[in-house]
Amino acid sequence: MVRRQDTPAPGTEVRVRIPQLRQGEIFGIADQLLGASRIKVMCADGKSRLGRIPGKMKKRMWIREGDLVVVLPWEFQNEKCNILHRYTKTEAAYLSRRGVVPKSIDIF
């Protein structure tokens, strides 16, 4: 039997990145694509922020409306944030089943 390298073997743990709360990272849902690497994000703390996709993520990971993301709010402008990570639909459903995603943004 041939197994692809990127799929885990049955019975193994799947590791998913969790926001580091001590550093201020929080969950968010991509709400609206604005263009020019900007996205309106509904954050877990109830605020809607303007998210910026950094250059190193811009070409590697495409973000669509409804995606679960990890954001880092700016210290000097709280209504803006950087997007650090995007979860796939499978990862988002896994986190939702485990109860990691806050109820305020849990659409999975």
C-alpha positions, 0 to 999 in steps of 0.5 A: 500500500502506498501512502502519501507523505503529507497524510498522517497514518491512521491512529496518529495525532494531528497537530494543529497550531493554537493561538498563543494567548500570552502574545495576544493572538486570537481566533478570527473569521475572514468576513470580507475580502477587500483587495490589496492584501486586506481582509475584514476579520471578525475576531473572537473578542467581538471586534471587527478588524481590518486584517493585513496579510503579510508578504511571506503569507501572500503567495503561499496561503490564499484566504477566502471568506469564512476561513478560520484564521489566527490574528495578532491585533496591533498594539497602537491601532487596535482596529487593525491586525496581522493575519498569522495563520489560516486553518483548512476546513478540516482543521477548523472542523477538528478545532470546533469539535474539540471545543477550542474555537470560541462560541462567538465565532464558531460557524463550523 
